[in-house]
Amino acid sequence: MLQRYILTVTDTIIGILESLISLRILLKLLGASTHAPFVVWVYETTKPLLTPFEGMFPTSNLIGGMTLEASALFALLVYAFLGFLLESAIRQLSRYTSE
């Protein structure tokens, strides 16, 4: 029961992080206006999540003000992998403690 609760909380947190980063990637790719409050909120909210990955890859400016943030794509993959590792560790620990 506790394992299910912990896994649900973990899934929810990782899902929210990945959703916000995905939304940032989409907004940058579509060239969303940085004057819109929602866009500003998404960029400011995801900024701390992307700080460890800044400068790893060049940011590509495309036609029409669109931007491809390769570091954000990489961060998305890293957080998904970390979520997988965390859930695997929780499952292993609960299996170990229930024996």
DSSP file (Angstrom, degrees, kcal/mol; ACC not computed):
  #  RESIDUE AA STRUCTURE BP1 BP2  ACC     N-H-->O    O-->H-N    N-H-->O    O-->H-N    TCO  KAPPA ALPHA  PHI   PSI    X-CA   Y-CA   Z-CA
    1    1 A M     >        0   0    0      0, 0.0     4,-1.9     0, 0.0     5,-0.1   0.000 360.0 360.0 360.0 -47.5    0.0    0.0    0.0
    2    2 A L  H  >  +     0   0    0      1,-0.2     4,-2.7     2,-0.2     5,-0.2   0.892 360.0  54.1 -65.2 -39.1    2.8    2.4    0.9
    3    3 A Q  H  > S+     0   0    0      1,-0.2     4,-2.7     2,-0.2     5,-0.2   0.923 107.4  50.3 -60.4 -44.2    4.8    1.4   -2.1
    4    4 A R  H  > S+     0   0    0      1,-0.2     4,-2.1     2,-0.2    -1,-0.2   0.898 111.6  48.5 -61.7 -41.1    1.8    2.2   -4.4
    5    5 A Y  H  X S+     0   0    0     -4,-1.9     4,-2.5     2,-0.2    -2,-0.2   0.934 112.6  47.2 -64.5 -47.0    1.4    5.6   -2.8
    6    6 A I  H  X S+     0   0    0     -4,-2.7     4,-2.6     1,-0.2    -2,-0.2   0.906 113.0  49.1 -63.1 -41.7    5.1    6.5   -3.1
    7    7 A L  H  X S+     0   0    0     -4,-2.7     4,-2.8    -5,-0.2    -1,-0.2   0.881 110.4  51.1 -66.0 -37.2    5.1    5.3   -6.8
    8    8 A T  H  X S+     0   0    0     -4,-2.1     4,-2.3    -5,-0.2    -2,-0.2   0.925 112.0  46.2 -64.8 -44.4    2.0    7.4   -7.5
    9    9 A V  H  X S+     0   0    0     -4,-2.5     4,-2.5     2,-0.2     5,-0.2   0.923 114.1  48.7 -63.4 -44.1    3.5   10.5   -6.0
   10   10 A T  H  X S+     0   0    0     -4,-2.6     4,-2.6     1,-0.2     5,-0.3   0.933 111.9  48.7 -61.3 -47.1    6.8    9.9   -7.9
   11   11 A D  H  X S+     0   0    0     -4,-2.8     4,-2.5     1,-0.2    -1,-0.2   0.902 112.0  49.9 -58.7 -42.2    4.9    9.3  -11.2
   12   12 A T  H  X S+     0   0    0     -4,-2.3     4,-2.3     2,-0.2    -2,-0.2   0.928 112.4  45.6 -65.3 -45.8    3.0   12.5  -10.6
   13   13 A I  H  X S+     0   0    0     -4,-2.5     4,-2.4     2,-0.2    -2,-0.2   0.942 115.8  45.3 -64.7 -48.0    6.0   14.7   -9.9
   14   14 A I  H  X S+     0   0    0     -4,-2.6     4,-2.7     1,-0.2     5,-0.2   0.900 112.6  52.8 -62.8 -39.9    8.0   13.3  -12.8
   15   15 A G  H  X S+     0   0    0     -4,-2.5     4,-2.3    -5,-0.3    -1,-0.2   0.898 109.5  47.9 -62.1 -41.2    5.0   13.7  -15.0
   16   16 A I  H  X S+     0   0    0     -4,-2.3     4,-2.5     2,-0.2     5,-0.2   0.929 112.7  48.8 -65.4 -45.0    4.5   17.3  -14.1
   17   17 A L  H  X S+     0   0    0     -4,-2.4     4,-2.3     1,-0.2     5,-0.2   0.938 114.1  45.5 -59.6 -47.4    8.2   18.1  -14.6
   18   18 A E  H  X S+     0   0    0     -4,-2.7     4,-2.4     1,-0.2    -1,-0.2   0.873 112.2  52.1 -65.9 -36.6    8.3   16.4  -18.0
   19   19 A S  H  X S+     0   0    0     -4,-2.3     4,-2.5    -5,-0.2    -1,-0.2   0.920 110.4  47.7 -65.3 -43.6    5.0   18.1  -19.0
   20   20 A L  H  X S+     0   0    0     -4,-2.5     4,-2.2     2,-0.2    -2,-0.2   0.915 113.8  46.6 -64.7 -42.6    6.4   21.5  -18.1
   21   21 A I  H  X S+     0   0    0     -4,-2.3     4,-2.4     2,-0.2    -1,-0.2   0.906 112.8  50.4 -66.6 -40.0    9.6   21.0  -20.0
   22   22 A S  H  X S+     0   0    0     -4,-2.4     4,-2.5     1,-0.2    -2,-0.2   0.901 109.8  50.8 -62.8 -40.6    7.7   19.6  -23.0
   23   23 A L  H  X S+     0   0    0     -4,-2.5     4,-2.8     2,-0.2    -2,-0.2   0.898 109.3  51.0 -64.0 -40.2    5.5   22.6  -23.0
   24   24 A R  H  X S+     0   0    0     -4,-2.2     4,-2.7     2,-0.2     5,-0.2   0.931 110.0  49.4 -60.9 -46.0    8.6   24.9  -22.9
   25   25 A I  H  X S+     0   0    0     -4,-2.4     4,-2.6     1,-0.2    -2,-0.2   0.924 113.1  47.2 -59.4 -44.8   10.1   23.1  -25.9
   26   26 A L  H  X S+     0   0    0     -4,-2.5     4,-2.1     2,-0.2    -2,-0.2   0.917 112.2  48.8 -64.6 -44.1    6.8   23.4  -27.8
   27   27 A L  H  <>S+     0   0    0     -4,-2.8     5,-2.7     2,-0.2     4,-0.5   0.910 114.4  45.7 -63.5 -41.9    6.4   27.1  -27.0
   28   28 A K  H ><5S+     0   0    0     -4,-2.7    39,-2.4     3,-0.2     3,-0.9   0.916 112.3  51.6 -65.6 -42.0   10.0   27.8  -28.0
   29   29 A L  H 3<5S+     0   0    0     -4,-2.6    -2,-0.2     1,-0.3    -1,-0.2   0.853 112.2  45.6 -64.5 -34.4    9.6   25.8  -31.2
   30   30 A L  T 3<5S-     0   0    0     -4,-2.1    -1,-0.3    -5,-0.2    -2,-0.2   0.487 113.4-118.5 -87.3  -2.9    6.4   27.7  -32.1
   31   31 A G  T < 5 -     0   0    0     -3,-0.9    -3,-0.2    -4,-0.5    -2,-0.1   0.888  39.6-165.5  71.0  39.3    8.0   31.0  -31.3
   32   32 A A      < -     0   0    0     -5,-2.7     2,-0.2    -6,-0.1    -1,-0.1  -0.239  28.0 -97.7 -60.3 145.5    5.5   32.0  -28.6
   33   33 A S    >   -     0   0    0      1,-0.1     3,-1.1     2,-0.0     6,-0.2  -0.439  19.9-147.6 -68.0 130.6    5.5   35.6  -27.5
   34   34 A T  T 3  S+     0   0    0      1,-0.2    -1,-0.1    -2,-0.2    -2,-0.1   0.393  94.5  69.0 -79.5   5.0    7.6   36.3  -24.4
   35   35 A H  T 3  S+     0   0    0      4,-0.0    -1,-0.2     5,-0.0    -2,-0.0   0.580  75.1  98.3 -94.7 -13.2    5.1   39.0  -23.5
   36   36 A A  S <> S-     0   0    0     -3,-1.1     4,-2.3     1,-0.1     3,-0.2  -0.620  74.5-137.5 -77.3 129.5    2.3   36.6  -22.8
   37   37 A P  H  > S+     0   0    0      0, 0.0     4,-2.5     0, 0.0     5,-0.1   0.860 101.9  52.6 -57.0 -39.0    2.0   35.9  -19.1
   38   38 A F  H  > S+     0   0    0      2,-0.2     4,-2.4     1,-0.2     5,-0.2   0.914 109.7  48.4 -64.7 -41.7    1.5   32.2  -19.5
   39   39 A V  H  > S+     0   0    0     -3,-0.2     4,-2.6     2,-0.2     5,-0.2   0.920 111.8  49.7 -63.7 -44.5    4.6   31.9  -21.6
   40   40 A V  H  X S+     0   0    0     -4,-2.3     4,-2.8     1,-0.2     5,-0.2   0.916 110.5  51.2 -60.1 -43.5    6.6   33.9  -19.1
   41   41 A W  H  X S+     0   0    0     -4,-2.5     4,-2.5    -5,-0.2    -2,-0.2   0.921 110.8  47.6 -61.2 -44.8    5.3   31.6  -16.3
   42   42 A V  H  X S+     0   0    0     -4,-2.4     4,-2.1     2,-0.2    -2,-0.2   0.931 114.1  47.0 -63.0 -45.1    6.3   28.4  -18.2
   43   43 A Y  H  X S+     0   0    0     -4,-2.6     4,-1.2     1,-0.2    -2,-0.2   0.914 115.4  44.9 -64.0 -42.9    9.8   29.8  -19.0
   44   44 A E  H  < S+     0   0    0     -4,-2.8    -1,-0.2    -5,-0.2    -2,-0.2   0.865 113.3  50.7 -69.8 -35.7   10.4   31.0  -15.4
   45   45 A T  H  < S+     0   0    0     -4,-2.5     4,-0.3    -5,-0.2    -1,-0.2   0.877 115.8  40.8 -69.3 -37.6    9.0   27.8  -13.8
   46   46 A T  H  X S+     0   0    0     -4,-2.1     4,-1.4    -5,-0.2     3,-0.4   0.627  92.1  87.4 -87.8 -13.2   11.2   25.5  -16.0
   47   47 A K  H >X S+     0   0    0     -4,-1.2     4,-1.0     1,-0.2     3,-0.7   0.911  88.6  48.1 -54.9 -48.0   14.4   27.7  -15.8
   48   48 A P  H 34 S+     0   0    0      0, 0.0    -1,-0.2     0, 0.0     3,-0.2   0.837 108.8  55.9 -64.0 -28.9   15.6   26.0  -12.6
   49   49 A L  H 34 S+     0   0    0     -3,-0.4    -2,-0.2    -4,-0.3    -3,-0.1   0.794 112.1  42.2 -69.9 -27.1   15.0   22.6  -14.0
   50   50 A L  H XX S+     0   0    0     -4,-1.4     3,-1.6    -3,-0.7     4,-0.6   0.532  86.5  95.0 -97.7  -8.1   17.2   23.4  -17.0
   51   51 A T  G >< S+     0   0    0     -4,-1.0     3,-1.2     1,-0.3    -1,-0.2   0.877  81.7  54.0 -53.6 -43.7   20.0   25.1  -15.2
   52   52 A P  G 34 S+     0   0    0      0, 0.0    -1,-0.3     0, 0.0    -2,-0.1   0.719 112.9  45.4 -64.8 -16.3   22.2   22.0  -14.9
   53   53 A F  G X4 S+     0   0    0     -3,-1.6     3,-1.6    -4,-0.1     4,-0.4   0.410  81.1 127.4-107.3   0.4   22.0   21.5  -18.7
   54   54 A E  T << S+     0   0    0     -3,-1.2    -3,-0.0    -4,-0.6     0, 0.0  -0.324  77.3  12.4 -62.0 137.1   22.6   25.1  -19.8
   55   55 A G  T 3  S+     0   0    0      2,-0.3    -1,-0.2     1,-0.1    -2,-0.0   0.436  91.4 111.9  80.2   0.0   25.4   25.5  -22.4
   56   56 A M  S <  S+     0   0    0     -3,-1.6    -2,-0.1     1,-0.2    -1,-0.1   0.908  86.7  15.6 -69.6 -40.4   25.7   21.8  -23.1
   57   57 A F  S    S-     0   0    0     -4,-0.4    -2,-0.3     0, 0.0    14,-0.2  -0.931  89.6-100.1-131.7 153.0   24.3   22.2  -26.7
   58   58 A P        -     0   0    0      0, 0.0    12,-0.6     0, 0.0     2,-0.5  -0.443  32.9-123.3 -71.7 148.2   23.8   25.2  -28.9
   59   59 A T  E     -A   69   0A   0     10,-0.1     2,-0.6    -2,-0.1    10,-0.2  -0.822  25.1-141.6 -90.3 127.3   20.4   26.7  -29.2
   60   60 A S  E     -A   68   0A   0      8,-2.3     8,-3.0    -2,-0.5     2,-0.6  -0.802   5.3-152.4 -96.7 121.7   19.2   26.8  -32.8
   61   61 A N  E     -A   67   0A   0     -2,-0.6     6,-0.2     6,-0.2     2,-0.1  -0.833  21.4-168.2 -91.1 121.8   17.3   29.8  -34.0
   62   62 A L    >   -     0   0    0      4,-3.3     3,-0.9    -2,-0.6     4,-0.2  -0.363  33.8 -62.8-102.0-179.1   15.0   28.8  -36.9
   63   63 A I  G >  S+     0   0    0      1,-0.2     3,-0.7     2,-0.2    -1,-0.2  -0.362 115.7  22.3 -65.3 140.6   13.0   30.7  -39.4
   64   64 A G  G 3  S-     0   0    0      1,-0.2    -1,-0.2    -3,-0.1     3,-0.1   0.723 131.5 -62.2  78.6  23.4   10.2   32.9  -38.0
   65   65 A G  G <  S+     0   0    0     -3,-0.9    -1,-0.2     1,-0.3     2,-0.2   0.557  93.0 145.3  81.2   7.1   11.5   33.3  -34.4
   66   66 A M    <   -     0   0    0     -3,-0.7    -4,-3.3    -4,-0.2     2,-0.4  -0.530  30.7-160.8 -79.2 148.1   11.3   29.6  -33.7
   67   67 A T  E     -A   61   0A   0    -39,-2.4     2,-0.6    -6,-0.2    -6,-0.2  -0.989  13.4-153.9-132.9 137.4   13.9   28.2  -31.4
   68   68 A L  E     -A   60   0A   0     -8,-3.0    -8,-2.3    -2,-0.4     2,-1.0  -0.940  10.4-161.4-111.4 111.0   15.1   24.6  -30.8
   69   69 A E  E  >  -A   59   0A   0     -2,-0.6     4,-1.6   -10,-0.2     3,-0.3  -0.781   9.3-178.2 -93.5  97.7   16.5   24.2  -27.3
   70   70 A A  H  > S+     0   0    0     -2,-1.0     4,-2.4   -12,-0.6    -1,-0.2   0.843  82.1  58.6 -65.7 -32.9   18.6   21.0  -27.5
   71   71 A S  H  > S+     0   0    0    -14,-0.2     4,-2.5     1,-0.2    -1,-0.2   0.859 104.2  51.3 -66.1 -33.5   19.5   21.3  -23.9
   72   72 A A  H  > S+     0   0    0     -3,-0.3     4,-2.2     2,-0.2    -1,-0.2   0.886 109.3  50.3 -69.2 -38.5   15.8   21.2  -22.9
   73   73 A L  H  X S+     0   0    0     -4,-1.6     4,-1.8     2,-0.2    -2,-0.2   0.919 112.2  47.4 -62.6 -43.1   15.3   18.1  -25.1
   74   74 A F  H  X S+     0   0    0     -4,-2.4     4,-2.5     1,-0.2    -2,-0.2   0.912 110.0  52.5 -64.2 -42.6   18.3   16.5  -23.3
   75   75 A A  H  X S+     0   0    0     -4,-2.5     4,-2.9     1,-0.2     5,-0.3   0.889 105.5  55.6 -60.2 -39.7   16.9   17.5  -19.9
   76   76 A L  H  X S+     0   0    0     -4,-2.2     4,-1.8     1,-0.2    -1,-0.2   0.916 110.2  45.1 -59.1 -44.2   13.6   15.9  -20.8
   77   77 A L  H  X S+     0   0    0     -4,-1.8     4,-2.4     2,-0.2    -2,-0.2   0.908 112.7  50.8 -65.6 -42.5   15.4   12.6  -21.5
   78   78 A V  H  X S+     0   0    0     -4,-2.5     4,-2.8     1,-0.2    -2,-0.2   0.926 110.7  47.8 -63.8 -45.4   17.5   12.9  -18.3
   79   79 A Y  H  X S+     0   0    0     -4,-2.9     4,-2.3     2,-0.2    -1,-0.2   0.877 111.4  51.2 -65.5 -36.3   14.5   13.5  -16.1
   80   80 A A  H  X S+     0   0    0     -4,-1.8     4,-2.1    -5,-0.3    -1,-0.2   0.922 112.4  46.5 -63.7 -42.9   12.6   10.6  -17.6
   81   81 A F  H  X S+     0   0    0     -4,-2.4     4,-2.5     2,-0.2    -2,-0.2   0.905 111.8  50.3 -66.1 -41.9   15.6    8.3  -17.0
   82   82 A L  H  X S+     0   0    0     -4,-2.8     4,-2.6     2,-0.2    -1,-0.2   0.881 109.5  52.0 -63.7 -37.8   16.0    9.6  -13.4
   83   83 A G  H  X S+     0   0    0     -4,-2.3     4,-2.4     2,-0.2    -1,-0.2   0.909 109.5  49.5 -62.9 -41.9   12.3    8.9  -12.9
   84   84 A F  H  X S+     0   0    0     -4,-2.1     4,-2.3     2,-0.2    -2,-0.2   0.926 112.4  47.4 -61.5 -45.7   12.7    5.4  -14.2
   85   85 A L  H  X S+     0   0    0     -4,-2.5     4,-2.4     2,-0.2    -2,-0.2   0.910 111.8  50.3 -63.0 -42.4   15.7    4.8  -11.9
   86   86 A L  H  X S+     0   0    0     -4,-2.6     4,-2.3     2,-0.2    -2,-0.2   0.923 112.1  46.6 -63.1 -45.3   13.9    6.2   -8.9
   87   87 A E  H  X S+     0   0    0     -4,-2.4     4,-2.4     2,-0.2    -1,-0.2   0.889 111.7  51.3 -65.4 -38.7   10.8    4.0   -9.5
   88   88 A S  H  X S+     0   0    0     -4,-2.3     4,-2.4    -5,-0.2    -2,-0.2   0.909 110.3  49.6 -63.6 -41.2   13.0    1.0  -10.0
   89   89 A A  H  X S+     0   0    0     -4,-2.4     4,-2.7     2,-0.2    -2,-0.2   0.903 110.1  50.4 -64.4 -41.3   14.8    1.7   -6.7
   90   90 A I  H  X S+     0   0    0     -4,-2.3     4,-2.4     2,-0.2     5,-0.2   0.920 111.5  48.2 -62.9 -43.8   11.5    2.1   -4.9
   91   91 A R  H  X S+     0   0    0     -4,-2.4     4,-2.0     2,-0.2    -2,-0.2   0.914 113.3  47.7 -63.1 -42.5   10.3   -1.3   -6.3
   92   92 A Q  H  X S+     0   0    0     -4,-2.4     4,-2.4     2,-0.2    -2,-0.2   0.918 112.4  48.6 -66.0 -43.0   13.5   -3.0   -5.3
   93   93 A L  H  X S+     0   0    0     -4,-2.7     4,-2.6     1,-0.2    -2,-0.2   0.899 111.9  48.5 -63.9 -40.8   13.6   -1.6   -1.8
   94   94 A S  H  X S+     0   0    0     -4,-2.4     4,-1.4    -5,-0.2    -1,-0.2   0.865 112.0  49.5 -70.0 -33.5   10.0   -2.5   -1.2
   95   95 A R  H  X S+     0   0    0     -4,-2.0     4,-0.6    -5,-0.2    -2,-0.2   0.895 113.2  47.7 -67.8 -39.8   10.7   -6.0   -2.5
   96   96 A Y  H >< S+     0   0    0     -4,-2.4     3,-0.5     1,-0.2    -2,-0.2   0.899 113.8  45.8 -67.7 -42.0   13.7   -6.3   -0.2
   97   97 A T  H 3< S+     0   0    0     -4,-2.6    -1,-0.2     1,-0.2    -2,-0.2   0.742 107.6  57.5 -76.9 -22.2   11.9   -5.0    2.9
   98   98 A S  H 3<        0   0    0     -4,-1.4    -1,-0.2     1,-0.2    -2,-0.2   0.625 360.0 360.0 -83.8 -11.6    8.8   -7.2    2.4
   99   99 A E    <<        0   0    0     -4,-0.6    -1,-0.2    -3,-0.5    -2,-0.1   0.473 360.0 360.0 -81.3 360.0   10.8  -10.4    2.5
